[in-house]
């Protein structure tokens, strides 16, 4: 750690001890090493937390060009995917759960984009939003398993297929996925045919084409209107809320959808890292 004053987004010693084995070593061919891997990661986390452009990074952090270059380099090497998978398994193990999930929840979020140019943009007619759509798959605790960013104009059916295609050969225990009514019908049949998994929807009435719809239990209290929690789906809605707490992710500022996905995975990894190495362990709190 350097002598500079720490930022709230910086990794603690305990967090870096967990993360360090997952970050590639700097090339042995490098003639001069000016920045440590930890400081480079701290620079990336600063951009993610603060939402600032790369060029506006503080001068006491590594040069913005160096930080950006490593971020993209590690993205292309699949480092952020490996970090997410490793921390995900560690967290489940710490919770006393099997490292491989048996059930998951799927949902999407349409979000506005900034003026940055890039592909995969469109208009969501239902939500009246021009931008991109974040398609997420999380476990029953809300921890991210996979994400696929598409144009907001993409249907949940097509985007959901693209998301699940990334799961081939992964998560061998997975057998059940919950989602809203958009993931019924043809999507349910496609998932069963391609993966052998069951899809259960949590909204709407049971129909012959979708016999596994979960009906919310009738409430004994009179309805007052407003927001109503739906079975299972509140888990992924909370996960979406966690993502938008990071200022870089309040809006899609990225030129490439792959960069958006990398930042989303990094935000999920950072949250799990805080769980694995809490700043105030229970033992310290008495």
Phi and psi restraints in degrees (value plus and minus 20) as a CYANA .aco file:
   2 UNK   PHI    -101.3   -61.3
   2 UNK   PSI     158.0   198.0
   3 UNK   PHI    -105.2   -65.2
   3 UNK   PSI     -22.2    17.8
   4 UNK   PHI     -86.8   -46.8
   4 UNK   PSI     140.0   180.0
   5 UNK   PHI     -91.6   -51.6
   5 UNK   PSI     113.0   153.0
   6 UNK   PHI     -92.0   -52.0
   6 UNK   PSI     126.7   166.7
   7 UNK   PHI    -115.6   -75.6
   7 UNK   PSI     134.0   174.0
   8 UNK   PHI     -77.3   -37.3
   8 UNK   PSI     -45.1    -5.1
   9 UNK   PHI    -102.6   -62.6
   9 UNK   PSI     -28.4    11.6
  10 UNK   PHI     -85.8   -45.8
  10 UNK   PSI     131.8   171.8
  11 UNK   PHI     -97.1   -57.1
  11 UNK   PSI     123.0   163.0
  12 UNK   PHI    -101.9   -61.9
  12 UNK   PSI     149.2   189.2
  13 UNK   PHI     -80.0   -40.0
  13 UNK   PSI     -61.2   -21.2
  14 UNK   PHI     -86.4   -46.4
  14 UNK   PSI     -58.8   -18.8
  15 UNK   PHI     -88.0   -48.0
  15 UNK   PSI     -62.1   -22.1
  16 UNK   PHI     -85.9   -45.9
  16 UNK   PSI     -52.3   -12.3
  17 UNK   PHI     -81.5   -41.5
  17 UNK   PSI     -55.1   -15.1
  18 UNK   PHI     -97.6   -57.6
  18 UNK   PSI     -59.7   -19.7
  19 UNK   PHI    -101.1   -61.1
  19 UNK   PSI     -50.1   -10.1
  20 UNK   PHI     -72.3   -32.3
  20 UNK   PSI     -64.9   -24.9
  21 UNK   PHI     -84.9   -44.9
  21 UNK   PSI     -35.3     4.7
  22 UNK   PHI    -114.6   -74.6
  22 UNK   PSI     -30.0    10.0
  23 UNK   PHI    -119.5   -79.5
  23 UNK   PSI     105.8   145.8
  24 UNK   PHI     -77.7   -37.7
  24 UNK   PSI     124.3   164.3
  25 UNK   PHI     -91.1   -51.1
  25 UNK   PSI     130.5   170.5
  26 UNK   PHI     -88.2   -48.2
  26 UNK   PSI     120.5   160.5
  27 UNK   PHI     -72.2   -32.2
  27 UNK   PSI     115.4   155.4
  28 UNK   PHI     -87.6   -47.6
  28 UNK   PSI     -37.2     2.8
  29 UNK   PHI    -101.7   -61.7
  29 UNK   PSI     -27.2    12.8
  30 UNK   PHI     -82.6   -42.6
  30 UNK   PSI     107.3   147.3
  31 UNK   PHI     -92.0   -52.0
  31 UNK   PSI     -54.1   -14.1
  32 UNK   PHI    -165.8  -125.8
  32 UNK   PSI     103.0   143.0
  33 UNK   PHI    -123.0   -83.0
  33 UNK   PSI      90.9   130.9
  34 UNK   PHI    -115.4   -75.4
  34 UNK   PSI     -54.1   -14.1
  35 UNK   PHI    -140.2  -100.2
  35 UNK   PSI     125.1   165.1
  36 UNK   PHI    -102.7   -62.7
  36 UNK   PSI     140.2   180.2
  37 UNK   PHI     -82.2   -42.2
  37 UNK   PSI     -56.1   -16.1
  38 UNK   PHI     -82.9   -42.9
  38 UNK   PSI     -62.2   -22.2
  39 UNK   PHI     -88.2   -48.2
  39 UNK   PSI     -53.5   -13.5
  40 UNK   PHI     -86.0   -46.0
  40 UNK   PSI     -63.8   -23.8
  41 UNK   PHI     -84.6   -44.6
  41 UNK   PSI     -60.0   -20.0
  42 UNK   PHI     -79.6   -39.6
  42 UNK   PSI     -58.1   -18.1
  43 UNK   PHI     -84.4   -44.4
  43 UNK   PSI     -62.0   -22.0
  44 UNK   PHI     -83.9   -43.9
  44 UNK   PSI     -63.1   -23.1
  45 UNK   PHI     -86.4   -46.4
  45 UNK   PSI     -51.5   -11.5
  46 UNK   PHI     -83.9   -43.9
  46 UNK   PSI     -65.3   -25.3
  47 UNK   PHI     -82.4   -42.4
  47 UNK   PSI     -62.6   -22.6
  48 UNK   PHI     -83.9   -43.9
  48 UNK   PSI     -64.6   -24.6
  49 UNK   PHI     -95.3   -55.3
  49 UNK   PSI     -63.4   -23.4
  50 UNK   PHI    -102.7   -62.7
  50 UNK   PSI     -48.1    -8.1
  51 UNK   PHI      61.3   101.3
  51 UNK   PSI     -10.9    29.1
  52 UNK   PHI     -95.8   -55.8
  52 UNK   PSI     134.8   174.8
  53 UNK   PHI     -84.1   -44.1
  53 UNK   PSI     134.7   174.7
  54 UNK   PHI     -75.0   -35.0
  54 UNK   PSI     -61.7   -21.7
  55 UNK   PHI     -89.3   -49.3
  55 UNK   PSI     -33.3     6.7
  56 UNK   PHI    -121.4   -81.4
  56 UNK   PSI      -3.8    36.2
  57 UNK   PHI     -82.5   -42.5
  57 UNK   PSI     123.7   163.7
  58 UNK   PHI     -79.6   -39.6
  58 UNK   PSI     131.0   171.0
  59 UNK   PHI     -95.0   -55.0
  59 UNK   PSI     -35.1     4.9
  60 UNK   PHI    -104.8   -64.8
  60 UNK   PSI     -22.9    17.1
  61 UNK   PHI    -116.1   -76.1
  61 UNK   PSI     147.0   187.0
  62 UNK   PHI     -74.9   -34.9
  62 UNK   PSI     136.5   176.5
  63 UNK   PHI     -73.8   -33.8
  63 UNK   PSI     116.8   156.8
  64 UNK   PHI     -78.5   -38.5
  64 UNK   PSI     -56.9   -16.9
  65 UNK   PHI     -83.3   -43.3
  65 UNK   PSI     -57.8   -17.8
  66 UNK   PHI     -87.5   -47.5
  66 UNK   PSI     -65.3   -25.3
  67 UNK   PHI     -82.4   -42.4
  67 UNK   PSI     -65.7   -25.7
  68 UNK   PHI     -82.7   -42.7
  68 UNK   PSI     -61.6   -21.6
  69 UNK   PHI     -82.9   -42.9
  69 UNK   PSI     -63.1   -23.1
  70 UNK   PHI     -88.3   -48.3
  70 UNK   PSI     -58.8   -18.8
  71 UNK   PHI     -77.9   -37.9
  71 UNK   PSI     -67.4   -27.4
  72 UNK   PHI     -90.2   -50.2
  72 UNK   PSI     -58.1   -18.1
  73 UNK   PHI     -83.2   -43.2
  73 UNK   PSI     -65.9   -25.9
  74 UNK   PHI     -88.9   -48.9
  74 UNK   PSI     -50.8   -10.8
  75 UNK   PHI     -83.7   -43.7
  75 UNK   PSI     -67.3   -27.3
  76 UNK   PHI     -85.1   -45.1
  76 UNK   PSI     -50.0   -10.0
  77 UNK   PHI    -101.6   -61.6
  77 UNK   PSI     -24.8    15.2
  78 UNK   PHI      58.7    98.7
  78 UNK   PSI      -1.3    38.7
  79 UNK   PHI     -84.1   -44.1
  79 UNK   PSI     -62.5   -22.5
  80 UNK   PHI     -85.7   -45.7
  80 UNK   PSI     -51.4   -11.4
  81 UNK   PHI     -87.3   -47.3
  81 UNK   PSI     -62.6   -22.6
  82 UNK   PHI     -87.0   -47.0
  82 UNK   PSI     -58.3   -18.3
  83 UNK   PHI     -83.2   -43.2
  83 UNK   PSI     -66.4   -26.4
  84 UNK   PHI     -79.9   -39.9
  84 UNK   PSI     -66.4   -26.4
  85 UNK   PHI     -83.9   -43.9
  85 UNK   PSI     -63.8   -23.8
  86 UNK   PHI     -86.2   -46.2
  86 UNK   PSI     -66.0   -26.0
  87 UNK   PHI     -88.8   -48.8
  87 UNK   PSI     -53.8   -13.8
  88 UNK   PHI     -81.3   -41.3
  88 UNK   PSI     -66.2   -26.2
  89 UNK   PHI     -87.6   -47.6
  89 UNK   PSI     -58.8   -18.8
  90 UNK   PHI     -83.2   -43.2
  90 UNK   PSI     -60.5   -20.5
  91 UNK   PHI     -86.6   -46.6
  91 UNK   PSI     -65.2   -25.2
  92 UNK   PHI     -81.7   -41.7
  92 UNK   PSI     -58.0   -18.0
  93 UNK   PHI     -85.1   -45.1
  93 UNK   PSI     -60.7   -20.7
  94 UNK   PHI     -85.8   -45.8
  94 UNK   PSI     -49.6    -9.6
  95 UNK   PHI     -99.8   -59.8
  95 UNK   PSI     -23.6    16.4
  96 UNK   PHI      59.9    99.9
  96 UNK   PSI       1.2    41.2
  97 UNK   PHI    -126.7   -86.7
  97 UNK   PSI     142.9   182.9
  98 UNK   PHI     -84.8   -44.8
  98 UNK   PSI     122.0   162.0
  99 UNK   PHI     -83.2   -43.2
  99 UNK   PSI     -46.6    -6.6
 100 UNK   PHI    -122.2   -82.2
 100 UNK   PSI     106.6   146.6
 101 UNK   PHI     -96.0   -56.0
 101 UNK   PSI     133.1   173.1
 102 UNK   PHI    -127.5   -87.5
 102 UNK   PSI     -33.6     6.4
 103 UNK   PHI    -162.3  -122.3
 103 UNK   PSI     134.3   174.3
 104 UNK   PHI    -168.1  -128.1
 104 UNK   PSI     148.2   188.2
 105 UNK   PHI    -147.1  -107.1
 105 UNK   PSI     116.8   156.8
 106 UNK   PHI    -138.9   -98.9
 106 UNK   PSI     122.9   162.9
 107 UNK   PHI    -185.4  -145.4
 107 UNK   PSI     154.0   194.0
 108 UNK   PHI    -156.7  -116.7
 108 UNK   PSI     139.1   179.1
 109 UNK   PHI    -157.3  -117.3
 109 UNK   PSI     101.3   141.3
 110 UNK   PHI    -107.4   -67.4
 110 UNK   PSI     112.6   152.6
 111 UNK   PHI    -158.5  -118.5
 111 UNK   PSI     126.1   166.1
 112 UNK   PHI     -89.7   -49.7
 112 UNK   PSI     130.4   170.4
 113 UNK   PHI    -124.7   -84.7
 113 UNK   PSI     141.3   181.3
 114 UNK   PHI    -107.1   -67.1
 114 UNK   PSI    -190.4  -150.4
 115 UNK   PHI     -97.2   -57.2
 115 UNK   PSI     -21.6    18.4
 116 UNK   PHI     -84.2   -44.2
 116 UNK   PSI     114.0   154.0
 117 UNK   PHI     -95.6   -55.6
 117 UNK   PSI     135.8   175.8
 118 UNK   PHI     144.9   184.9
 118 UNK   PSI     145.6   185.6
 119 UNK   PHI    -101.5   -61.5
 119 UNK   PSI    -199.6  -159.6
 120 UNK   PHI      38.7    78.7
 120 UNK   PSI      37.0    77.0
 121 UNK   PHI    -150.4  -110.4
 121 UNK   PSI     128.1   168.1
 122 UNK   PHI    -189.7  -149.7
 122 UNK   PSI    -195.8  -155.8
 123 UNK   PHI    -132.2   -92.2
 123 UNK   PSI     103.3   143.3
 124 UNK   PHI    -104.9   -64.9
 124 UNK   PSI      86.7   126.7
 125 UNK   PHI     -85.3   -45.3
 125 UNK   PSI     -53.0   -13.0
 126 UNK   PHI     -90.3   -50.3
 126 UNK   PSI     -63.6   -23.6
 127 UNK   PHI    -121.3   -81.3
 127 UNK   PSI     -20.6    19.4
 128 UNK   PHI      37.4    77.4
 128 UNK   PSI      27.3    67.3
 129 UNK   PHI    -146.4  -106.4
 129 UNK   PSI     111.1   151.1
 130 UNK   PHI    -116.2   -76.2
 130 UNK   PSI     102.5   142.5
 131 UNK   PHI     141.9   181.9
 131 UNK   PSI    -153.3  -113.3
 132 UNK   PHI    -145.3  -105.3
 132 UNK   PSI     146.6   186.6
 133 UNK   PHI    -141.0  -101.0
 133 UNK   PSI     107.7   147.7
 134 UNK   PHI    -116.3   -76.3
 134 UNK   PSI      96.4   136.4
 135 UNK   PHI    -123.6   -83.6
 135 UNK   PSI      98.7   138.7
 136 UNK   PHI    -138.3   -98.3
 136 UNK   PSI     126.0   166.0
 137 UNK   PHI    -144.6  -104.6
 137 UNK   PSI     102.9   142.9
 138 UNK   PHI    -147.8  -107.8
 138 UNK   PSI     141.5   181.5
 139 UNK   PHI    -104.7   -64.7
 139 UNK   PSI    -195.0  -155.0
 140 UNK   PHI     -91.2   -51.2
 140 UNK   PSI     -28.4    11.6
 141 UNK   PHI    -117.0   -77.0
 141 UNK   PSI     -24.7    15.3
 142 UNK   PHI      71.2   111.2
 142 UNK   PSI     -14.0    26.0
 143 UNK   PHI    -101.0   -61.0
 143 UNK   PSI     116.1   156.1
 144 UNK   PHI     -86.2   -46.2
 144 UNK   PSI     111.6   151.6
 145 UNK   PHI    -124.8   -84.8
 145 UNK   PSI     -61.1   -21.1
 146 UNK   PHI    -181.7  -141.7
 146 UNK   PSI     136.0   176.0
 147 UNK   PHI    -162.1  -122.1
 147 UNK   PSI     124.9   164.9
 148 UNK   PHI    -156.6  -116.6
 148 UNK   PSI     102.7   142.7
 149 UNK   PHI    -119.3   -79.3
 149 UNK   PSI     106.0   146.0
 150 UNK   PHI    -149.4  -109.4
 150 UNK   PSI     158.2   198.2
 151 UNK   PHI     -86.5   -46.5
 151 UNK   PSI     127.0   167.0
 152 UNK   PHI     -82.7   -42.7
 152 UNK   PSI     -42.0    -2.0
 153 UNK   PHI     -95.5   -55.5
 153 UNK   PSI     -33.0     7.0
 154 UNK   PHI     -88.5   -48.5
 154 UNK   PSI     119.4   159.4
 155 UNK   PHI     -94.3   -54.3
 155 UNK   PSI     136.3   176.3
 156 UNK   PHI     -82.4   -42.4
 156 UNK   PSI     -48.9    -8.9
 157 UNK   PHI     -84.8   -44.8
 157 UNK   PSI     -73.2   -33.2
 158 UNK   PHI     -90.0   -50.0
 158 UNK   PSI     -61.1   -21.1
 159 UNK   PHI     -87.3   -47.3
 159 UNK   PSI     -57.8   -17.8
 160 UNK   PHI     -83.7   -43.7
 160 UNK   PSI     -57.0   -17.0
 161 UNK   PHI     -84.2   -44.2
 161 UNK   PSI     -63.7   -23.7
 162 UNK   PHI     -83.0   -43.0
 162 UNK   PSI     -56.8   -16.8
 163 UNK   PHI     -85.4   -45.4
 163 UNK   PSI     -69.2   -29.2
 164 UNK   PHI     -91.3   -51.3
 164 UNK   PSI     -44.6    -4.6
 165 UNK   PHI     -79.3   -39.3
 165 UNK   PSI     -47.2    -7.2
 166 UNK   PHI     -94.2   -54.2
 166 UNK   PSI     -28.8    11.2
 167 UNK   PHI    -115.0   -75.0
 167 UNK   PSI     -20.3    19.7
 168 UNK   PHI     -80.3   -40.3
 168 UNK   PSI     107.6   147.6
 169 UNK   PHI      62.4   102.4
 169 UNK   PSI     -18.7    21.3
 170 UNK   PHI    -137.1   -97.1
 170 UNK   PSI     143.8   183.8
 171 UNK   PHI      29.9    69.9
 171 UNK   PSI      46.6    86.6
 172 UNK   PHI     -83.0   -43.0
 172 UNK   PSI     -43.3    -3.3
 173 UNK   PHI    -106.6   -66.6
 173 UNK   PSI     -31.6     8.4
 174 UNK   PHI     -83.2   -43.2
 174 UNK   PSI     109.6   149.6
 175 UNK   PHI    -160.2  -120.2
 175 UNK   PSI     -31.2     8.8
 176 UNK   PHI    -161.4  -121.4
 176 UNK   PSI     115.3   155.3
 177 UNK   PHI    -149.2  -109.2
 177 UNK   PSI     111.9   151.9
 178 UNK   PHI    -121.5   -81.5
 178 UNK   PSI     126.4   166.4
 179 UNK   PHI    -182.2  -142.2
 179 UNK   PSI     157.3   197.3
 180 UNK   PHI    -104.0   -64.0
 180 UNK   PSI    -192.1  -152.1
 181 UNK   PHI     -85.1   -45.1
 181 UNK   PSI     -38.7     1.3
 182 UNK   PHI     -86.4   -46.4
 182 UNK   PSI     -39.2     0.8
 183 UNK   PHI    -121.4   -81.4
 183 UNK   PSI       0.6    40.6
 184 UNK   PHI    -116.0   -76.0
 184 UNK   PSI    -185.3  -145.3
 185 UNK   PHI      38.6    78.6
 185 UNK   PSI    -142.3  -102.3
 186 UNK   PHI     -83.2   -43.2
 186 UNK   PSI     -54.6   -14.6
 187 UNK   PHI     -85.4   -45.4
 187 UNK   PSI     -63.2   -23.2
 188 UNK   PHI     -78.3   -38.3
 188 UNK   PSI     -65.7   -25.7
 189 UNK   PHI     -86.3   -46.3
 189 UNK   PSI     -60.3   -20.3
 190 UNK   PHI     -84.6   -44.6
 190 UNK   PSI     -62.9   -22.9
 191 UNK   PHI     -84.4   -44.4
 191 UNK   PSI     -61.4   -21.4
 192 UNK   PHI     -83.7   -43.7
 192 UNK   PSI     -60.8   -20.8
 193 UNK   PHI     -91.2   -51.2
 193 UNK   PSI     -61.5   -21.5
 194 UNK   PHI    -102.2   -62.2
 194 UNK   PSI     -57.3   -17.3
 195 UNK   PHI    -141.1  -101.1
 195 UNK   PSI     -38.2     1.8
 196 UNK   PHI      60.2   100.2
 196 UNK   PSI      -5.4    34.6
 197 UNK   PHI    -113.8   -73.8
 197 UNK   PSI     134.2   174.2
 198 UNK   PHI    -114.8   -74.8
 198 UNK   PSI     123.5   163.5
 199 UNK   PHI    -138.0   -98.0
 199 UNK   PSI     108.1   148.1
 200 UNK   PHI    -139.2   -99.2
 200 UNK   PSI     110.3   150.3
 201 UNK   PHI    -118.0   -78.0
 201 UNK   PSI     132.0   172.0
 202 UNK   PHI    -134.2   -94.2
 202 UNK   PSI      -2.0    38.0
 203 UNK   PHI    -164.0  -124.0
 203 UNK   PSI     126.5   166.5
 204 UNK   PHI      74.4   114.4
 204 UNK   PSI     157.4   197.4
 205 UNK   PHI    -113.6   -73.6
 205 UNK   PSI     136.6   176.6
 206 UNK   PHI     -89.6   -49.6
 206 UNK   PSI     112.0   152.0
 207 UNK   PHI    -149.0  -109.0
 207 UNK   PSI     140.9   180.9
 208 UNK   PHI     -76.9   -36.9
 208 UNK   PSI     -54.1   -14.1
 209 UNK   PHI    -100.0   -60.0
 209 UNK   PSI     -32.7     7.3
 210 UNK   PHI    -161.7  -121.7
 210 UNK   PSI      53.0    93.0
 211 UNK   PHI     -95.3   -55.3
 211 UNK   PSI     -24.7    15.3
 212 UNK   PHI    -133.8   -93.8
 212 UNK   PSI      21.6    61.6
 213 UNK   PHI    -102.7   -62.7
 213 UNK   PSI     112.2   152.2
 214 UNK   PHI    -109.3   -69.3
 214 UNK   PSI     101.3   141.3
 215 UNK   PHI    -111.8   -71.8
 215 UNK   PSI     108.7   148.7
 216 UNK   PHI     -79.4   -39.4
 216 UNK   PSI     118.7   158.7
 217 UNK   PHI     -87.2   -47.2
 217 UNK   PSI     116.4   156.4
 218 UNK   PHI     -83.0   -43.0
 218 UNK   PSI     117.9   157.9
 219 UNK   PHI    -105.7   -65.7
 219 UNK   PSI     123.5   163.5
 220 UNK   PHI    -101.9   -61.9
 220 UNK   PSI     -33.3     6.7
 221 UNK   PHI    -113.4   -73.4
 221 UNK   PSI     125.3   165.3
 222 UNK   PHI     -84.1   -44.1
 222 UNK   PSI     121.4   161.4
 223 UNK   PHI     -94.0   -54.0
 223 UNK   PSI     114.9   154.9
 224 UNK   PHI    -129.6   -89.6
 224 UNK   PSI     -11.6    28.4
 225 UNK   PHI      58.3    98.3
 225 UNK   PSI    -195.4  -155.4
 226 UNK   PHI      64.4   104.4
 226 UNK   PSI    -180.8  -140.8
 227 UNK   PHI     -92.8   -52.8
 227 UNK   PSI     115.4   155.4
 228 UNK   PHI    -147.6  -107.6
 228 UNK   PSI     107.5   147.5
 229 UNK   PHI     -88.5   -48.5
 229 UNK   PSI     116.6   156.6
 230 UNK   PHI    -125.5   -85.5
 230 UNK   PSI     122.4   162.4
 231 UNK   PHI     -73.8   -33.8
 231 UNK   PSI     113.4   153.4
 232 UNK   PHI      51.4    91.4
 232 UNK   PSI     -62.8   -22.8
 233 UNK   PHI     -87.1   -47.1
 233 UNK   PSI     -44.9    -4.9
 234 UNK   PHI     -81.9   -41.9
 234 UNK   PSI     -44.9    -4.9
 235 UNK   PHI     -82.7   -42.7
 235 UNK   PSI     -69.8   -29.8
 236 UNK   PHI     -93.9   -53.9
 236 UNK   PSI     -49.6    -9.6
 237 UNK   PHI     -83.4   -43.4
 237 UNK   PSI     -57.9   -17.9
 238 UNK   PHI     -86.3   -46.3
 238 UNK   PSI     -58.5   -18.5
 239 UNK   PHI     -82.4   -42.4
 239 UNK   PSI     -59.4   -19.4
 240 UNK   PHI     -83.8   -43.8
 240 UNK   PSI     -59.6   -19.6
 241 UNK   PHI     -84.5   -44.5
 241 UNK   PSI     -57.6   -17.6
 242 UNK   PHI     -80.7   -40.7
 242 UNK   PSI     -60.7   -20.7
 243 UNK   PHI     -82.8   -42.8
 243 UNK   PSI     -64.9   -24.9
 244 UNK   PHI     -95.0   -55.0
 244 UNK   PSI     -21.9    18.1
 245 UNK   PHI     -93.5   -53.5
 245 UNK   PSI     -39.7     0.3
 246 UNK   PHI    -107.1   -67.1
 246 UNK   PSI     102.5   142.5
 247 UNK   PHI     -81.5   -41.5
 247 UNK   PSI     -50.6   -10.6
 248 UNK   PHI     -85.2   -45.2
 248 UNK   PSI     -42.1    -2.1
 249 UNK   PHI    -127.5   -87.5
 249 UNK   PSI     -16.0    24.0
 250 UNK   PHI     -85.4   -45.4
 250 UNK   PSI     -45.2    -5.2
 251 UNK   PHI    -165.0  -125.0
 251 UNK   PSI     133.7   173.7
 252 UNK   PHI    -102.1   -62.1
 252 UNK   PSI      85.7   125.7
 253 UNK   PHI    -117.7   -77.7
 253 UNK   PSI     -18.4    21.6
 254 UNK   PHI    -111.3   -71.3
 254 UNK   PSI     124.2   164.2
 255 UNK   PHI     -91.3   -51.3
 255 UNK   PSI     -56.4   -16.4
 256 UNK   PHI    -130.9   -90.9
 256 UNK   PSI     118.5   158.5
 257 UNK   PHI     -82.5   -42.5
 257 UNK   PSI     -48.6    -8.6
 258 UNK   PHI     -84.3   -44.3
 258 UNK   PSI     -54.1   -14.1
 259 UNK   PHI     -88.9   -48.9
 259 UNK   PSI     -58.9   -18.9
 260 UNK   PHI     -79.8   -39.8
 260 UNK   PSI     -64.5   -24.5
 261 UNK   PHI     -81.8   -41.8
 261 UNK   PSI     -60.7   -20.7
 262 UNK   PHI     -83.2   -43.2
 262 UNK   PSI     -62.9   -22.9
 263 UNK   PHI     -86.3   -46.3
 263 UNK   PSI     -58.2   -18.2
 264 UNK   PHI     -84.4   -44.4
 264 UNK   PSI     -63.0   -23.0
 265 UNK   PHI     -85.2   -45.2
 265 UNK   PSI     -57.5   -17.5
 266 UNK   PHI     -87.4   -47.4
 266 UNK   PSI     -58.0   -18.0
 267 UNK   PHI     -85.5   -45.5
 267 UNK   PSI     -59.9   -19.9
 268 UNK   PHI     -87.0   -47.0
 268 UNK   PSI     -59.5   -19.5
 269 UNK   PHI     -84.8   -44.8
 269 UNK   PSI     -61.0   -21.0
 270 UNK   PHI     -83.6   -43.6
 270 UNK   PSI     -59.0   -19.0
 271 UNK   PHI     -86.9   -46.9
 271 UNK   PSI     -61.0   -21.0
 272 UNK   PHI     -88.5   -48.5
 272 UNK   PSI     -53.3   -13.3
 273 UNK   PHI     -84.2   -44.2
 273 UNK   PSI     -58.2   -18.2
 274 UNK   PHI     -84.9   -44.9
 274 UNK   PSI     -51.5   -11.5
 275 UNK   PHI     -92.1   -52.1
 275 UNK   PSI     -60.7   -20.7
 276 UNK   PHI     -91.8   -51.8
 276 UNK   PSI     -49.3    -9.3
 277 UNK   PHI    -154.1  -114.1
 277 UNK   PSI      52.0    92.0
 278 UNK   PHI     -83.1   -43.1
 278 UNK   PSI     124.6   164.6
 279 UNK   PHI     -85.8   -45.8
 279 UNK   PSI     -50.4   -10.4
 280 UNK   PHI    -148.1  -108.1
 280 UNK   PSI      62.8   102.8
 281 UNK   PHI     -76.6   -36.6
 281 UNK   PSI     133.5   173.5
 282 UNK   PHI     -78.1   -38.1
 282 UNK   PSI     -53.5   -13.5
 283 UNK   PHI     -83.8   -43.8
 283 UNK   PSI     -53.3   -13.3
 284 UNK   PHI     -94.1   -54.1
 284 UNK   PSI     -45.4    -5.4
 285 UNK   PHI    -105.9   -65.9
 285 UNK   PSI     -22.7    17.3
